[in-house]
């Protein structure tokens, strides 16, 4: 998962995000282990929201590979691994680990960006069963 961006979210997903926010428990759950995270995410496309707005989506592939997008048509491939009880992601454009703690609530995943926990907490909107759109590379100028 990549930290903060101000990209726009398709309007049809706004209701899904708000539904996820209202279903979240007040208290934090136990952190997910790497095995639990892998079981929960593998083969899914999860859409995430933050502060009542869209944040992005991630496709969870085999062998802990991922594809992230801020829903702007630009996608970044990466992979995740467990380190010190956190789930850390590295992407093709940024080899610096971005580490998150994940808990599972009644509304889905809650992810806290542990590189700076005060900046980003994400909530799973839903596995909506749709593909994330990744446009090809920009050709020409």
ABEGO torsion letter per residue (X at the ends): XBBBBABBBBAAAAAAAAAAAAABBABBBBBBBAAAAAAAABGBBBBBBBGGBBAEBBBBBBGGBBBBBAGAGBBBBBBBBBBGGBBBBBBAABABBBBBBBBBBAAEBBBBBAABAAABBBBBAEBAGBBBBBBBBBBEX
